[in-house]
């Protein structure tokens, strides 16, 4: 298989005025480099020139095409801290590559740093990591809504596995699914109005959908096996999930409106779990077990072929907005993987935040 | 569903009634009109018995000491009760005959290998398999509660096959404060 790596676009950065110009340049450079499509360059060089003024309440950014001399955009990004810098990086990425950047995405994950599994939120570069639960129980399987405003996850606060919903702007937490048996593995629909999840209330773990406003669940699968880790197609009409109904766990897709015909996604690997459907709909990332080790695979929806994208281990892949990069965990650390080149880099979360797993990314 | 013969229908109705009794005991019923009852009855043709939650607190109201020797162990990625483990469940059913006022809390677990959701479901399948087996031995379904902790409550830490084997289990807890 030929690995396609696009030629890098060079973007010169500077001048960035304001008292924290150096910090802005560093954050912006790291954001652009992380796209795997842009190489940040010194002020004055590069095919494009990004300059701006950063105050405490926002960033006014300007992008110049140096070949034509034309101004590509001149825009103010409101917000405090690093948020407007990430917005500027995404605007540059979209403008020079035509592909959405993911610097402004939010990251949620589980950390066992305190001795119990708690839920954490961070910027996608790993900065600003902070615990948002302090429940001293098991928290697991977080899912961010695409707009980053809501978080669903599994907690044993009641003693049993229930699905909770957190409104990140208000901090309000509500218990959304608490049927007898396990309630777990929630995944937001693309429009954020529903979750898909695993419930075992009817006798064994099956996939259901539920409105986040509450209401009766709608059953999606009916097998003798376990169905887990549903993920929605970008159009919301289909779900992919793992099922061990035929023995070891395999990936299947079916309609999201009710019980439909199952489409077996043949990956060539006998143990496949935790699928994640890419925002462009073309790929499904998953965790597979090979020779006793867990690796990340990517299934191509069009060609119906799968390939491995890690060799050193990995679990729980989550696509970023560009449908090219994956966040995943391995041995308690988070990584960012470029699926086009199969290269990965460590995601530097705060040193004290250890035992990281199950990353989820807003889109 | 309307083509079902009478015998399975009676079984379905029996289970549905049992589920009603269980749900009355529970604090934790699901959201929606059905209050956590099975959304329909045909799903019972899966062979599963709907799980139930007790009104006790699993963290404080369950003792694993009494029936600790009867912890049931499983093979990797399997929820089939091995033949070698079935004698333990015979012991459990006999204990229940002499202690008919007690309820049991069946806690399913998986070893750490694999994703969290898959392991949670695997632990649940193991707990439900033990429940179904005990019902087959005559233990009333209404006195059996289940839960799964996936890989999050290992009996033994470590990355050895010996550690994994001790963690793939269903613990049989006695509800001490029902």
Interface residues (C-beta under 8 A of the other chain):
Chain A: X117 X138 X140 X141 X154 X156 X158 X159 X160 X161 X162 X176 X177 X178 X179 X180 X181 X182 X183 X184 X185 X198 X200 X201 X202 X203 X204 X205 X210 X214 X215 X216 X217 X219 X222 X223 X224 X226 X227 X228 X229 X242 X244 X248 X249 X271 X273 X274 X287 X289 X294 X315 X316 X357 X358
Chain B: X22 X23 X26 X27 X28 X29 X30 X31 X32 X33 X34 X36 X38 X39 X43 X44 X46 X47 X48 X49 X50 X51 X52 X53 X57 X58 X59 X77 X113 X114 X115 X116 X117 X118 X120 X121 X122 X124 X125 X128 X146 X147 X148 X149 X150 X152 X153
